[in-house]
Amino acid sequence: MPLRTGRELKKVFQELCPFEPDGKLKPEKERVTLLASNVNIPFEVQMSAFVQASVIGEGSP
C-alpha cells in the first residue's frame, strides 16, 4: 500500500471528522463511527509477534 501525501491525509481526516468546518456537529447520517483500541501489550509478546511476522511470506516491512 503506497504512502499517502499530506493532502490525501487531510482529505481523509475531513471526511471522517464528525464536525463541520464551522465547528457544528455533522448530521448523524453523515457521521462515521471509528472503532479504535489502545492496548499495552507486554514487550515480550510484541517482540515475539515481530519475529514471527518477519519469517512469514516476504517478511515484515
BAVO-394351 format. One record per residue (C-alpha): residue number from 1; x, y, z. Coordinates in Angstrom, 1 decimal. Example, Ala and Ser with C-alpha at 12.3 -4.5 7.8 and 13.67 -1.06 7.14 Angstrom:
2
  resi      c1      c2      c3
     1    12.3    -4.5     7.8
     2    13.7    -1.1     7.1
! end
This chain:
61
  resi      c1      c2      c3
     1     0.0     0.0     0.0
     2     1.6     3.3    -1.0
     3     2.1     6.1     1.5
     4    -0.4     9.0     1.4
     5     0.5    12.6     0.9
     6    -0.3    15.3     3.4
     7    -3.2    16.5     1.2
     8    -4.6    13.0     1.0
     9    -4.4    12.5     4.8
    10    -6.1    15.9     5.3
    11    -8.9    14.8     3.0
    12    -9.4    11.5     4.9
    13    -9.5    13.4     8.2
    14   -12.0    15.9     6.8
    15   -14.3    13.0     5.6
    16   -14.1    11.2     8.9
    17   -14.2    14.2    11.2
    18   -17.7    14.4    12.9
    19   -17.6    18.2    12.8
    20   -18.3    20.8    10.0
    21   -15.5    23.4     9.3
    22   -17.5    25.9    11.5
    23   -17.4    23.5    14.5
    24   -21.0    22.3    14.3
    25   -21.7    18.6    14.6
    26   -22.5    16.9    11.2
    27   -25.9    15.4    10.8
    28   -26.0    11.8    12.1
    29   -26.4    10.4     8.6
    30   -23.1    11.9     7.6
    31   -21.0    10.9    10.6
    32   -18.7     7.9    10.5
    33   -18.1     5.7    13.5
    34   -14.5     4.5    14.1
    35   -13.5     1.7    16.4
    36   -10.2     2.3    18.0
    37    -8.2     0.3    20.5
    38    -5.3     1.3    22.7
    39    -3.7    -1.6    24.5
    40    -0.4    -2.1    26.3
    41     0.8    -5.4    25.1
    42     3.9    -6.7    27.1
    43     7.2    -6.1    25.3
    44     7.9    -9.8    25.1
    45     4.7   -10.5    23.3
    46     5.3    -7.6    20.8
    47     8.8    -8.9    20.1
    48     7.6   -12.4    19.5
    49     5.0   -11.1    17.1
    50     7.6    -9.1    15.2
    51     9.9   -12.1    14.9
    52     7.1   -14.3    13.7
    53     5.9   -11.8    11.2
    54     9.5   -11.4     9.8
    55     9.6   -15.0     8.8
    56     6.2   -15.2     7.1
    57     5.9   -14.7     3.4
    58     8.0   -11.8     2.2
    59     8.8   -10.7     5.8
    60     7.7    -7.8     7.9
    61     8.0    -4.3     6.3
! end
